[in-house]
Amino acid sequence: MTKENQQIVLAKRPEGMPTHENFTYEDVEIKSPQKGEVVVRSLYISVDPYMRGRMSDQKSYTQPFPLNETINGTVVGEVVESEDNHFSVGDKVTGFLGWRYYNTVPASQVRQIDGEQAPLSAYLGVLGMTGLTAYFGLLDIGEPKDGETVVVSGAAGAVGMIVGQIAKLKGADVVGIAGSDEKVNYITEELGFDAGINYKTVDDIQEALSGLCPNGVDVYFDNVGGEISDAVLNLLNSFARIPLCGAISSYNRTDGDLGPRVQTKLLKSRAKLQAFIVGDYADRFGEGVQDLAKWLSEGNLKYEETITDGFENIPDAFFGLFQGKNLGKQLVKIADPKY
Ligand SMILES: NC(=O)c1ccc[n+]([C@@H]2O[C@H](COP(=O)([O-])OP(=O)(O)OC[C@H]3O[C@@H](n4cnc5c(N)ncnc54)[C@H](OP(=O)(O)O)[C@@H]3O)[C@@H](O)[C@H]2O)c1
């Protein structure tokens, strides 16, 4: 079977901010499915900040992307051929697939999703990896309590905007940190955060935050690291909790990203700082999706997506994450469903 297919491969490892030079587009065939395999036509492809880490050849919690191979990430698609009893043509699925129009994979690599329960794109965001990251990081590590103050950085992004809303559901006061006035307005006016600051325009992040957190900070959900987190760590209450989710401010840095040392701050506040990877919670994903879907259906949880059109624009959508171009989950729409 030969139909038009294309893939994007990692041609060169980025140094600093990735550019188009790091990627090449290759024409490839659609592999015919063997027994137990399905062919999935991509509808939405997710681009995520963690992928930057996998583009480098450094020790991490997961292997680097191999050079000259297609980049893998989460994809929502539809089955267009099936050699597996569990899947039929037209089924909507999600899985960890290549940046390709069509992926031929073992059926065990994808799971069926229900387009009636939520829009298909939601399975890459609020009901997918980023929603689950917010859910487990905040509730398991942050443990917000009624009346406490929760600060979240990257607050208008895919993870951050869900973190703030779950914290509100748990009765906390929530302050978000984001990179534009539009984003701050969105999280306060649309999502019900109590306050927000634009870290790009305030003179002194710590001073601005301390004015908004008169009772100190009990939970800091850290999506960004760097100077923003340095400022928040100075405002911690005793026994504060810090789910360390990400450090996007350093992903493209080529220097050592030196900052103040944290040990004394943590000791004085007796805070708990715990880094986590959403995959650590894989055996509890069902529980997370159930709660997130319930809050969505009750109207207690909202989400936003920034959808870039076209397979050829995947790298640009990815670069945009590091320039703050997205509000909510950044996705790339590849095609409309056929079935
Ligand atoms: N631990 C895990 O399992 C896990 C899972 C998913 C994501 N993460 C991490 O969580 C964080 C958020 O991920 P996401 O998928 O929700 O992405 P996102 O927040 O939707 O998108 C990235 C956002 O980061 C902000 N940003 C970019 N450069 C920045 C900088 N130098 N300083 C401060 N903010 C910057 C931008 O917003 P502004 O306009 O506000 O700057 C941008 O919109 C990332 O660090 C990611 O690696 C971790």
Ligand as a Chemical Component Dictionary entry (heavy atoms), coordinates in Angstrom:
data_LIG
# 
_chem_comp.id                   LIG 
_chem_comp.type                 NON-POLYMER 
_chem_comp.pdbx_formal_charge   0 
_chem_comp.three_letter_code    LIG 
# 
loop_
_chem_comp_atom.comp_id 
_chem_comp_atom.atom_id 
_chem_comp_atom.alt_atom_id 
_chem_comp_atom.type_symbol 
_chem_comp_atom.charge 
_chem_comp_atom.model_Cartn_x 
_chem_comp_atom.model_Cartn_y 
_chem_comp_atom.model_Cartn_z 
_chem_comp_atom.pdbx_ordinal 
LIG N1  N1  N 0  6.614  16.631 35.248 1  
LIG C1  C1  C 0  5.822  16.257 34.256 2  
LIG O1  O1  O 0  5.421  15.102 34.129 3  
LIG C2  C2  C 0  5.382  17.293 33.272 4  
LIG C3  C3  C 0  4.326  17.049 32.377 5  
LIG C4  C4  C 0  3.904  18.080 31.538 6  
LIG C5  C5  C 0  4.568  19.302 31.562 7  
LIG N2  N2  N 1  5.608  19.485 32.408 8  
LIG C6  C6  C 0  6.299  20.773 32.512 9  
LIG O2  O2  O 0  5.327  21.710 32.943 10 
LIG C7  C7  C 0  5.621  22.979 32.372 11 
LIG C8  C8  C 0  4.388  23.476 31.616 12 
LIG O3  O3  O 0  4.127  22.583 30.552 13 
LIG P1  P1  P 0  2.875  22.785 29.602 14 
LIG O4  O4  O 0  2.768  21.611 28.733 15 
LIG O5  O5  O -1 1.708  23.180 30.430 16 
LIG O6  O6  O 0  3.328  24.017 28.726 17 
LIG P2  P2  P 0  2.597  25.418 28.613 18 
LIG O7  O7  O 0  2.651  26.051 29.972 19 
LIG O8  O8  O 0  1.280  25.238 27.970 20 
LIG O9  O9  O 0  3.515  26.202 27.592 21 
LIG C9  C9  C 0  4.753  26.704 27.958 22 
LIG C10 C10 C 0  4.616  28.106 28.605 23 
LIG O10 O10 O 0  5.787  28.348 29.367 24 
LIG C11 C11 C 0  5.957  29.736 29.497 25 
LIG N3  N3  N 0  7.388  30.040 29.340 26 
LIG C12 C12 C 0  8.152  29.870 28.231 27 
LIG N4  N4  N 0  9.408  30.281 28.477 28 
LIG C13 C13 C 0  9.417  30.762 29.753 29 
LIG C14 C14 C 0  10.423 31.342 30.592 30 
LIG N5  N5  N 0  11.680 31.539 30.161 31 
LIG N6  N6  N 0  10.066 31.711 31.839 32 
LIG C15 C15 C 0  8.806  31.538 32.293 33 
LIG N7  N7  N 0  7.824  30.994 31.559 34 
LIG C16 C16 C 0  8.132  30.603 30.304 35 
LIG C17 C17 C 0  5.152  30.410 28.407 36 
LIG O11 O11 O 0  4.095  31.139 29.028 37 
LIG P3  P3  P 0  4.285  32.671 29.507 38 
LIG O12 O12 O 0  3.653  33.510 28.463 39 
LIG O13 O13 O 0  3.577  32.680 30.816 40 
LIG O14 O14 O 0  5.758  32.925 29.627 41 
LIG C18 C18 C 0  4.585  29.246 27.593 42 
LIG O15 O15 O 0  3.309  29.513 27.101 43 
LIG C19 C19 C 0  6.846  22.794 31.499 44 
LIG O16 O16 O 0  7.997  23.145 32.251 45 
LIG C20 C20 C 0  6.842  21.317 31.203 46 
LIG O17 O17 O 0  8.120  20.819 30.907 47 
LIG C21 C21 C 0  6.020  18.510 33.258 48 
# 
loop_
_chem_comp_bond.comp_id 
_chem_comp_bond.atom_id_1 
_chem_comp_bond.atom_id_2 
_chem_comp_bond.value_order 
_chem_comp_bond.pdbx_ordinal 
LIG N1  C1  SING 1  
LIG C1  O1  DOUB 2  
LIG C1  C2  SING 3  
LIG C2  C3  SING 4  
LIG C2  C21 DOUB 5  
LIG C3  C4  DOUB 6  
LIG C4  C5  SING 7  
LIG C5  N2  DOUB 8  
LIG N2  C6  SING 9  
LIG N2  C21 SING 10 
LIG C6  O2  SING 11 
LIG C6  C20 SING 12 
LIG O2  C7  SING 13 
LIG C7  C8  SING 14 
LIG C7  C19 SING 15 
LIG C8  O3  SING 16 
LIG O3  P1  SING 17 
LIG P1  O4  DOUB 18 
LIG P1  O5  SING 19 
LIG P1  O6  SING 20 
LIG O6  P2  SING 21 
LIG P2  O7  DOUB 22 
LIG P2  O8  SING 23 
LIG P2  O9  SING 24 
LIG O9  C9  SING 25 
LIG C9  C10 SING 26 
LIG C10 O10 SING 27 
LIG C10 C18 SING 28 
LIG O10 C11 SING 29 
LIG C11 N3  SING 30 
LIG C11 C17 SING 31 
LIG N3  C12 SING 32 
LIG N3  C16 SING 33 
LIG C12 N4  DOUB 34 
LIG N4  C13 SING 35 
LIG C13 C14 SING 36 
LIG C13 C16 DOUB 37 
LIG C14 N5  SING 38 
LIG C14 N6  DOUB 39 
LIG N6  C15 SING 40 
LIG C15 N7  DOUB 41 
LIG N7  C16 SING 42 
LIG C17 O11 SING 43 
LIG C17 C18 SING 44 
LIG O11 P3  SING 45 
LIG P3  O12 DOUB 46 
LIG P3  O13 SING 47 
LIG P3  O14 SING 48 
LIG C18 O15 SING 49 
LIG C19 O16 SING 50 
LIG C19 C20 SING 51 
LIG C20 O17 SING 52 
# 
